[in-house]
Amino acid sequence: MTGKVEANDRLAEFLRSEVFGGASEVRVVEMTRPPGGASWETLITTVAVRADGDEKLHRLVLKRAPDTGPLAPYDVTKDVVIFRALADSGVPVPRLLAYTTDRSVFERPFSVTTFIDGESHDITKVEQWPVWQSQREELGRQIVDVLAALQCVPWQRTELPSVLGPRGDQRSRVAAIVGKYLTPLLNSAAERGLAQPLWRDMGAWLVENAPELDEDDMVVVHGDYRFGNLLWQGTRIAAVVDWERAMLGDPMADVGFICMPLSRRVQPELMGKALRLDALTDRYEKGAGRAVDIRRVQYWSVLWQFIEGVNSTRGLVEGFGAHRGVASSSVIAPNLVARQTIRLMEAYDDGRLDL
């Protein structure tokens, strides 16, 4: 308990100095984590701020860089650059208040942003949301409109290339993405004697089939664009959050994320649990000013499914390693995500539309 109090005291002093410069005292009153496992590094923090004899409560959002997991090590300055670059872009993001890479302040590097009062719904449960039930298509149109605004950001005139690398053509970028997620799985599997030829071969297929695209034709890609990473005020997106996977890439990349099977679940006719494909295509083309290339959308659906499958398989591999007994790759490899991904790859190779 003493350690927690000391950490909160250090954090309070940092906030007093960097966020509330005119305050005589800042106290951490409460910290809560948003529902949903994807935001476990996010802390909604209530602080009491005393200035000029008055004390007021303020809510802030702290996001700490993870030390473990598929996103580690995560550079907190990536969020800093993204939030600064998008502040006046038409893409709603939280306003950056402060950040530090000094681990002594609050255990790990973290950023501090404004708290935005809004609703966020996991894509697996969004059908339970009354607004979705009554105004699903309006939500879908808003999702597409914000994506179009993101793709119109002139990233070349910002600091974004410094955190959305590596530089180069699309194939080299895909190779880097595949390696980032696949290498830890293969290493963990090798330590436990569990071969993973399925995911290794999928990774090779993705690099080999990467669509050609010059760097100048790339856009800012969110990389995890779904209901759970959108804060809603009614049918308006108040903020896009969780930019860990952001990169420069193909305009069809986030469209592919919306269209992959894991973004549709039990309602495959609704892309991203929001719009039918023809409605999504029509809205996107009007807002972004470019045509939807379905073949490239199919490719990116494969890549995003691959990442989800690799991450879940890595968890299974490391989980098996924590228990006694013989673990077989035959138990780990042929999961639902793998079957969906193989189906998409086969359709792509055959030149068939299958989303």
C-alpha positions as a Markdown table, in Angstrom:
| # | Residue | x | y | z |
|---|---|---|---|---|
| 1 | Met | 0.0 | 0.0 | 0.0 |
| 2 | Thr | 2.9 | 2.4 | 0.8 |
| 3 | Gly | 4.3 | 1.9 | -2.6 |
| 4 | Lys | 1.0 | 2.8 | -4.2 |
| 5 | Val | 0.6 | 5.9 | -2.1 |
| 6 | Glu | 4.1 | 7.0 | -3.0 |
| 7 | Ala | 3.5 | 6.4 | -6.7 |
| 8 | Asn | 0.3 | 8.5 | -6.5 |
| 9 | Asp | 2.1 | 11.3 | -4.7 |
| 10 | Arg | 4.7 | 11.4 | -7.5 |
| 11 | Leu | 2.1 | 11.4 | -10.1 |
| 12 | Ala | 0.2 | 14.2 | -8.3 |
| 13 | Glu | 3.3 | 16.3 | -8.2 |
| 14 | Phe | 3.9 | 15.7 | -11.9 |
| 15 | Leu | 0.3 | 16.7 | -12.8 |
| 16 | Arg | 0.6 | 19.8 | -10.6 |
| 17 | Ser | 3.7 | 20.9 | -12.4 |
| 18 | Glu | 2.9 | 19.9 | -16.0 |
| 19 | Val | -0.9 | 20.2 | -16.2 |
| 20 | Phe | -2.1 | 22.4 | -13.4 |
| 21 | Gly | 0.8 | 24.9 | -13.2 |
| 22 | Gly | -1.1 | 27.4 | -11.1 |
| 23 | Ala | -2.2 | 24.9 | -8.5 |
| 24 | Ser | -0.9 | 24.9 | -5.0 |
| 25 | Glu | -1.8 | 21.2 | -4.5 |
| 26 | Val | -3.0 | 18.2 | -6.6 |
| 27 | Arg | -4.2 | 15.0 | -5.0 |
| 28 | Val | -5.1 | 11.7 | -6.8 |
| 29 | Val | -8.6 | 10.8 | -5.7 |
| 30 | Glu | -9.6 | 7.8 | -7.8 |
| 31 | Met | -8.3 | 5.7 | -10.6 |
| 32 | Thr | -10.5 | 3.4 | -12.7 |
| 33 | Arg | -10.0 | 1.3 | -15.8 |
| 34 | Pro | -12.6 | 1.3 | -18.6 |
| 35 | Pro | -14.5 | -1.9 | -19.2 |
| 36 | Gly | -13.0 | -4.2 | -21.7 |
| 37 | Gly | -9.6 | -5.9 | -21.7 |
| 38 | Ala | -8.2 | -4.0 | -24.7 |
| 39 | Ser | -7.9 | -0.8 | -22.6 |
| 40 | Trp | -6.1 | -2.3 | -19.5 |
| 41 | Glu | -3.3 | 0.3 | -19.7 |
| 42 | Thr | -5.8 | 3.2 | -19.7 |
| 43 | Leu | -6.5 | 4.8 | -16.3 |
| 44 | Ile | -9.4 | 7.3 | -15.9 |
| 45 | Thr | -8.0 | 9.5 | -13.1 |
| 46 | Thr | -9.9 | 11.9 | -10.9 |
| 47 | Val | -7.7 | 14.5 | -9.2 |
| 48 | Ala | -8.5 | 17.2 | -6.7 |
| 49 | Val | -6.8 | 20.5 | -7.7 |
| 50 | Arg | -6.5 | 23.3 | -5.2 |
| 51 | Ala | -5.8 | 26.8 | -6.5 |
| 52 | Asp | -6.5 | 30.2 | -5.1 |
| 53 | Gly | -8.1 | 28.7 | -2.0 |
| 54 | Asp | -10.7 | 26.6 | -4.0 |
| 55 | Glu | -10.6 | 22.9 | -4.7 |
| 56 | Lys | -12.1 | 21.4 | -7.8 |
| 57 | Leu | -12.2 | 17.9 | -9.2 |
| 58 | His | -10.9 | 17.1 | -12.7 |
| 59 | Arg | -10.9 | 13.9 | -14.7 |
| 60 | Leu | -8.0 | 13.0 | -16.9 |
| 61 | Val | -7.0 | 10.0 | -18.9 |
| 62 | Leu | -3.6 | 8.4 | -18.2 |
| 63 | Lys | -2.2 | 5.8 | -20.7 |
| 64 | Arg | 0.8 | 3.8 | -19.6 |
| 65 | Ala | 3.1 | 2.1 | -22.1 |
| 66 | Pro | 3.0 | -1.7 | -21.6 |
| 67 | Asp | 6.1 | -3.7 | -20.7 |
| 68 | Thr | 4.7 | -7.0 | -21.8 |
| 69 | Gly | 2.3 | -8.4 | -24.5 |
| 70 | Pro | 2.1 | -8.0 | -28.2 |
| 71 | Leu | 2.3 | -4.2 | -28.1 |
| 72 | Ala | 5.5 | -4.1 | -25.9 |
| 73 | Pro | 7.7 | -2.3 | -25.9 |
| 74 | Tyr | 5.4 | 0.6 | -26.8 |
| 75 | Asp | 6.9 | 4.1 | -27.2 |
| 76 | Val | 4.6 | 6.6 | -25.5 |
| 77 | Thr | 5.8 | 9.4 | -27.8 |
| 78 | Lys | 3.9 | 7.8 | -30.7 |
| 79 | Asp | 0.6 | 8.9 | -29.1 |
| 80 | Val | 2.2 | 12.3 | -28.4 |
| 81 | Val | 3.1 | 12.9 | -32.1 |
| 82 | Ile | -0.2 | 11.5 | -33.3 |
| 83 | Phe | -2.4 | 13.6 | -31.0 |
| 84 | Arg | -0.4 | 16.8 | -31.8 |
| 85 | Ala | -0.6 | 16.2 | -35.6 |
| 86 | Leu | -4.3 | 15.4 | -35.6 |
| 87 | Ala | -5.4 | 18.1 | -33.1 |
| 88 | Asp | -6.8 | 20.4 | -35.8 |
| 89 | Ser | -7.3 | 17.9 | -38.6 |
| 90 | Gly | -11.0 | 17.1 | -38.4 |
| 91 | Val | -10.2 | 13.7 | -36.9 |
| 92 | Pro | -11.4 | 13.7 | -33.3 |
| 93 | Val | -8.7 | 12.7 | -30.8 |
| 94 | Pro | -8.2 | 13.5 | -27.1 |
| 95 | Arg | -6.2 | 16.7 | -26.4 |
| 96 | Leu | -2.7 | 16.0 | -25.1 |
| 97 | Leu | -1.9 | 17.6 | -21.8 |
| 98 | Ala | 1.4 | 16.1 | -20.8 |
| 99 | Tyr | 3.6 | 13.1 | -21.1 |
| 100 | Thr | 6.8 | 11.7 | -19.7 |
| 101 | Thr | 9.2 | 8.8 | -20.4 |
| 102 | Asp | 10.6 | 9.0 | -16.9 |
| 103 | Arg | 9.7 | 5.6 | -15.3 |
| 104 | Ser | 10.3 | 7.0 | -11.8 |
| 105 | Val | 7.2 | 9.2 | -12.0 |
| 106 | Phe | 4.5 | 6.5 | -12.3 |
| 107 | Glu | 6.3 | 3.1 | -12.9 |
| 108 | Arg | 6.2 | 3.4 | -16.8 |
| 109 | Pro | 6.1 | 6.1 | -19.4 |
| 110 | Phe | 2.7 | 7.6 | -19.8 |
| 111 | Ser | 0.7 | 10.3 | -21.5 |
| 112 | Val | -2.1 | 12.5 | -20.0 |
| 113 | Thr | -5.0 | 13.6 | -22.1 |
| 114 | Thr | -8.4 | 15.3 | -21.6 |
| 115 | Phe | -11.2 | 13.1 | -20.4 |
| 116 | Ile | -14.0 | 12.8 | -23.1 |
| 117 | Asp | -17.4 | 11.8 | -21.8 |
| 118 | Gly | -18.6 | 9.3 | -24.3 |
| 119 | Glu | -19.7 | 5.7 | -24.8 |
| 120 | Ser | -17.6 | 2.9 | -26.2 |
| 121 | His | -19.0 | -0.5 | -27.1 |
| 122 | Asp | -17.1 | -3.7 | -27.8 |
| 123 | Ile | -17.7 | -4.9 | -31.3 |
| 124 | Thr | -18.8 | -8.3 | -29.9 |
| 125 | Lys | -21.6 | -6.7 | -27.9 |
| 126 | Val | -22.5 | -3.6 | -29.9 |
| 127 | Glu | -25.9 | -5.0 | -30.9 |
| 128 | Gln | -27.0 | -4.5 | -27.2 |
| 129 | Trp | -26.5 | -0.7 | -27.5 |
| 130 | Pro | -29.9 | 1.0 | -28.0 |
| 131 | Val | -28.4 | 3.6 | -30.4 |
| 132 | Trp | -27.0 | 0.8 | -32.6 |
| 133 | Gln | -30.4 | -0.8 | -32.6 |
| 134 | Ser | -32.2 | 2.4 | -33.8 |
| 135 | Gln | -29.5 | 4.3 | -35.7 |
| 136 | Arg | -27.0 | 1.7 | -36.9 |
| 137 | Glu | -26.6 | 3.1 | -40.4 |
| 138 | Glu | -26.0 | 6.6 | -39.1 |
| 139 | Leu | -23.3 | 5.2 | -36.9 |
| 140 | Gly | -21.8 | 3.5 | -39.9 |
| 141 | Arg | -21.8 | 6.6 | -42.0 |
| 142 | Gln | -20.0 | 8.5 | -39.2 |
| 143 | Ile | -17.4 | 5.7 | -39.0 |
| 144 | Val | -16.7 | 6.0 | -42.7 |
| 145 | Asp | -16.7 | 9.8 | -42.6 |
| 146 | Val | -14.1 | 10.0 | -39.9 |
| 147 | Leu | -12.0 | 7.4 | -41.7 |
| 148 | Ala | -12.1 | 9.5 | -44.8 |
| 149 | Ala | -11.0 | 12.6 | -42.8 |
| 150 | Leu | -8.1 | 10.6 | -41.4 |
| 151 | Gln | -7.0 | 9.6 | -44.9 |
| 152 | Cys | -7.0 | 13.2 | -46.0 |
| 153 | Val | -4.5 | 14.3 | -43.3 |
| 154 | Pro | -1.4 | 15.7 | -45.1 |
| 155 | Trp | 1.1 | 13.6 | -43.1 |
| 156 | Gln | 4.1 | 14.7 | -45.2 |
| 157 | Arg | 3.9 | 18.1 | -43.5 |
| 158 | Thr | 3.9 | 16.7 | -39.9 |
| 159 | Glu | 6.1 | 14.8 | -37.6 |
| 160 | Leu | 4.0 | 11.6 | -38.2 |
| 161 | Pro | 6.6 | 9.9 | -40.4 |
| 162 | Ser | 8.9 | 9.8 | -37.4 |
| 163 | Val | 6.6 | 7.4 | -35.5 |
| 164 | Leu | 4.6 | 5.7 | -38.3 |
| 165 | Gly | 7.6 | 4.1 | -40.0 |
| 166 | Pro | 9.5 | 2.3 | -41.2 |
| 167 | Arg | 10.1 | 4.3 | -44.4 |
| 168 | Gly | 9.9 | 2.6 | -47.7 |
| 169 | Asp | 7.6 | 0.9 | -50.1 |
| 170 | Gln | 4.6 | -1.2 | -49.1 |
| 171 | Arg | 6.3 | -4.6 | -49.3 |
| 172 | Ser | 9.1 | -3.6 | -46.9 |
| 173 | Arg | 6.5 | -2.2 | -44.5 |
| 174 | Val | 4.4 | -5.3 | -44.6 |
| 175 | Ala | 7.5 | -7.4 | -44.0 |
| 176 | Ala | 8.2 | -5.3 | -40.9 |
| 177 | Ile | 4.6 | -5.7 | -39.7 |
| 178 | Val | 4.6 | -9.4 | -40.2 |
| 179 | Gly | 7.9 | -9.8 | -38.4 |
| 180 | Lys | 6.8 | -7.7 | -35.5 |
| 181 | Tyr | 3.9 | -10.0 | -34.6 |
| 182 | Leu | 5.2 | -13.3 | -36.0 |
| 183 | Thr | 8.7 | -13.4 | -34.6 |
| 184 | Pro | 7.6 | -13.4 | -30.9 |
| 185 | Leu | 5.2 | -16.3 | -31.7 |
| 186 | Leu | 7.8 | -18.4 | -33.5 |
| 187 | Asn | 10.4 | -17.7 | -30.7 |
| 188 | Ser | 7.9 | -18.7 | -27.9 |
| 189 | Ala | 6.8 | -21.8 | -29.9 |
| 190 | Ala | 10.4 | -22.9 | -30.5 |
| 191 | Glu | 11.2 | -22.6 | -26.8 |
| 192 | Arg | 8.4 | -25.1 | -26.1 |
| 193 | Gly | 9.0 | -27.4 | -29.1 |
| 194 | Leu | 5.8 | -26.3 | -30.8 |
| 195 | Ala | 6.2 | -25.8 | -34.5 |
| 196 | Gln | 4.0 | -23.2 | -36.1 |
| 197 | Pro | 4.3 | -23.7 | -39.9 |
| 198 | Leu | 0.8 | -22.5 | -40.6 |
| 199 | Trp | 1.4 | -18.9 | -39.3 |
| 200 | Arg | 4.9 | -18.9 | -40.7 |
| 201 | Asp | 3.7 | -19.7 | -44.2 |
| 202 | Met | 0.8 | -17.2 | -43.9 |
| 203 | Gly | 3.4 | -14.5 | -43.1 |
| 204 | Ala | 5.5 | -15.4 | -46.1 |
| 205 | Trp | 2.3 | -15.2 | -48.3 |
| 206 | Leu | 1.5 | -11.7 | -47.0 |
| 207 | Val | 4.9 | -10.4 | -47.8 |
| 208 | Glu | 4.9 | -12.0 | -51.3 |
| 209 | Asn | 1.5 | -10.7 | -52.2 |
| 210 | Ala | 1.8 | -7.2 | -50.7 |
| 211 | Pro | 0.1 | -4.8 | -53.2 |
| 212 | Glu | 2.5 | -2.3 | -54.8 |
| 213 | Leu | 2.1 | 1.2 | -53.5 |
| 214 | Asp | 4.5 | 4.1 | -53.4 |
| 215 | Glu | 5.1 | 5.9 | -50.1 |
| 216 | Asp | 3.7 | 9.2 | -51.5 |
| 217 | Asp | 0.4 | 7.4 | -52.1 |
| 218 | Met | 0.1 | 6.2 | -48.5 |
| 219 | Val | -2.2 | 7.6 | -45.8 |
| 220 | Val | -2.4 | 7.4 | -42.0 |
| 221 | Val | -3.8 | 4.0 | -41.1 |
| 222 | His | -5.3 | 3.5 | -37.6 |
| 223 | Gly | -4.9 | -0.3 | -37.7 |
| 224 | Asp | -7.5 | -1.2 | -35.1 |
| 225 | Tyr | -10.5 | 0.8 | -36.4 |
| 226 | Arg | -13.6 | -0.6 | -34.7 |
| 227 | Phe | -16.4 | 0.2 | -32.3 |
| 228 | Gly | -14.3 | -0.5 | -29.2 |
| 229 | Asn | -11.8 | 2.2 | -30.1 |
| 230 | Leu | -14.4 | 4.9 | -30.8 |
| 231 | Leu | -16.0 | 7.2 | -28.2 |
| 232 | Trp | -19.5 | 8.1 | -29.1 |
| 233 | Gln | -21.7 | 11.0 | -28.1 |
| 234 | Gly | -25.0 | 9.9 | -29.6 |
| 235 | Thr | -24.3 | 9.1 | -33.3 |
| 236 | Arg | -21.2 | 11.4 | -33.4 |
| 237 | Ile | -17.7 | 10.1 | -32.8 |
| 238 | Ala | -16.2 | 12.2 | -30.1 |
| 239 | Ala | -12.8 | 10.6 | -30.2 |
| 240 | Val | -10.7 | 7.9 | -31.9 |
| 241 | Val | -8.5 | 6.2 | -29.3 |
| 242 | Asp | -5.9 | 3.4 | -29.1 |
| 243 | Trp | -3.4 | 4.2 | -31.9 |
| 244 | Glu | -0.9 | 1.5 | -31.0 |
| 245 | Arg | -1.1 | -0.1 | -34.5 |
| 246 | Ala | -1.1 | 3.2 | -36.4 |
| 247 | Met | 1.2 | 3.4 | -39.5 |
| 248 | Leu | 1.5 | 4.8 | -42.9 |
| 249 | Gly | 0.0 | 2.5 | -45.5 |
| 250 | Asp | -2.6 | 1.6 | -48.1 |
| 251 | Pro | -5.9 | 3.6 | -48.0 |
| 252 | Met | -7.6 | 0.2 | -48.3 |
| 253 | Ala | -5.9 | -1.0 | -45.1 |
| 254 | Asp | -8.5 | 0.3 | -42.6 |
| 255 | Val | -11.3 | -0.5 | -45.0 |
| 256 | Gly | -10.0 | -4.1 | -45.0 |
| 257 | Phe | -10.0 | -4.0 | -41.2 |
| 258 | Ile | -13.7 | -3.1 | -41.2 |
| 259 | Cys | -14.4 | -5.9 | -43.7 |
| 260 | Met | -12.5 | -8.8 | -42.2 |
| 261 | Pro | -14.6 | -11.6 | -40.7 |
| 262 | Leu | -13.6 | -10.7 | -37.1 |
| 263 | Ser | -15.1 | -7.3 | -37.6 |
| 264 | Arg | -18.4 | -8.8 | -38.7 |
| 265 | Arg | -18.8 | -11.8 | -36.4 |
| 266 | Val | -22.3 | -13.3 | -36.6 |
| 267 | Gln | -23.6 | -10.7 | -39.0 |
| 268 | Pro | -21.3 | -11.1 | -42.0 |
| 269 | Glu | -23.5 | -8.8 | -44.2 |
| 270 | Leu | -22.6 | -5.8 | -41.9 |
| 271 | Met | -19.1 | -4.5 | -42.5 |
| 272 | Gly | -17.7 | -3.6 | -39.1 |
| 273 | Lys | -21.1 | -4.4 | -37.6 |
| 274 | Ala | -22.3 | -1.1 | -39.2 |
| 275 | Leu | -23.0 | -1.0 | -43.0 |
| 276 | Arg | -23.5 | -3.4 | -45.9 |
| 277 | Leu | -20.6 | -3.4 | -48.4 |
| 278 | Asp | -22.3 | -1.4 | -51.1 |
| 279 | Ala | -23.3 | 1.3 | -48.6 |
| 280 | Leu | -19.8 | 1.4 | -47.1 |
| 281 | Thr | -18.3 | 1.6 | -50.5 |
| 282 | Asp | -20.6 | 4.4 | -51.7 |
| 283 | Arg | -20.0 | 6.5 | -48.6 |
| 284 | Tyr | -16.3 | 6.0 | -48.6 |
| 285 | Glu | -15.8 | 6.9 | -52.2 |
| 286 | Lys | -17.8 | 10.1 | -51.8 |
| 287 | Gly | -15.9 | 11.2 | -48.6 |
| 288 | Ala | -12.4 | 10.0 | -49.4 |
| 289 | Gly | -12.5 | 10.9 | -53.1 |
| 290 | Arg | -11.0 | 7.6 | -54.2 |
| 291 | Ala | -12.4 | 4.3 | -55.4 |
| 292 | Val | -12.6 | 1.2 | -53.2 |
| 293 | Asp | -10.2 | -1.5 | -54.6 |
| 294 | Ile | -11.9 | -4.7 | -53.4 |
| 295 | Arg | -8.9 | -6.8 | -54.2 |
| 296 | Arg | -6.7 | -4.7 | -51.9 |
| 297 | Val | -9.4 | -4.7 | -49.3 |
| 298 | Gln | -9.4 | -8.5 | -49.4 |
| 299 | Tyr | -5.6 | -8.5 | -49.0 |
| 300 | Trp | -5.7 | -6.3 | -45.9 |
| 301 | Ser | -8.5 | -8.4 | -44.4 |
| 302 | Val | -6.1 | -11.3 | -44.6 |
| 303 | Leu | -3.3 | -9.3 | -42.9 |
| 304 | Trp | -5.5 | -8.1 | -40.0 |
| 305 | Gln | -6.9 | -11.6 | -39.5 |
| 306 | Phe | -3.3 | -12.9 | -39.5 |
| 307 | Ile | -2.3 | -10.5 | -36.7 |
| 308 | Glu | -5.3 | -11.4 | -34.6 |
| 309 | Gly | -4.6 | -15.1 | -35.1 |
| 310 | Val | -0.9 | -14.8 | -34.4 |
| 311 | Asn | -1.6 | -12.9 | -31.2 |
| 312 | Ser | -4.2 | -15.4 | -29.9 |
| 313 | Thr | -2.0 | -18.3 | -30.9 |
| 314 | Arg | 0.9 | -16.8 | -29.0 |
| 315 | Gly | -1.3 | -16.6 | -25.9 |
| 316 | Leu | -2.2 | -20.3 | -26.3 |
| 317 | Val | 1.4 | -21.3 | -26.8 |
| 318 | Glu | 2.7 | -19.4 | -23.8 |
| 319 | Gly | -0.3 | -20.7 | -21.8 |
| 320 | Phe | 0.5 | -24.3 | -22.6 |
| 321 | Gly | 4.0 | -23.7 | -21.6 |
| 322 | Ala | 2.9 | -22.7 | -18.1 |
| 323 | His | 1.4 | -26.2 | -17.5 |
| 324 | Arg | 2.8 | -29.7 | -17.4 |
| 325 | Gly | 2.0 | -32.2 | -20.1 |
| 326 | Val | 2.5 | -32.4 | -23.8 |
| 327 | Ala | 1.2 | -29.6 | -26.0 |
| 328 | Ser | 0.7 | -30.2 | -29.7 |
| 329 | Ser | 0.6 | -27.6 | -32.5 |
| 330 | Ser | -2.4 | -29.6 | -33.8 |
| 331 | Val | -4.3 | -28.2 | -30.8 |
| 332 | Ile | -3.2 | -24.7 | -31.4 |
| 333 | Ala | -3.1 | -24.1 | -35.1 |
| 334 | Pro | -6.5 | -25.0 | -36.6 |
| 335 | Asn | -8.6 | -22.4 | -34.8 |
| 336 | Leu | -11.5 | -20.4 | -36.2 |
| 337 | Val | -9.3 | -17.4 | -37.1 |
| 338 | Ala | -6.9 | -19.6 | -39.0 |
| 339 | Arg | -9.7 | -21.2 | -41.0 |
| 340 | Gln | -11.2 | -17.8 | -41.8 |
| 341 | Thr | -7.8 | -16.5 | -42.9 |
| 342 | Ile | -7.0 | -19.5 | -45.1 |
| 343 | Arg | -10.4 | -19.1 | -46.8 |
| 344 | Leu | -9.7 | -15.4 | -47.6 |
| 345 | Met | -6.2 | -16.3 | -48.9 |
| 346 | Glu | -7.6 | -18.9 | -51.2 |
| 347 | Ala | -10.3 | -16.5 | -52.6 |
| 348 | Tyr | -7.6 | -13.9 | -53.2 |
| 349 | Asp | -5.4 | -16.4 | -55.0 |
| 350 | Asp | -8.4 | -17.5 | -57.2 |
| 351 | Gly | -9.4 | -13.9 | -57.9 |
| 352 | Arg | -12.8 | -14.4 | -56.2 |
| 353 | Leu | -14.6 | -11.9 | -54.1 |
| 354 | Asp | -15.0 | -13.3 | -50.6 |
| 355 | Leu | -15.3 | -10.9 | -47.7 |
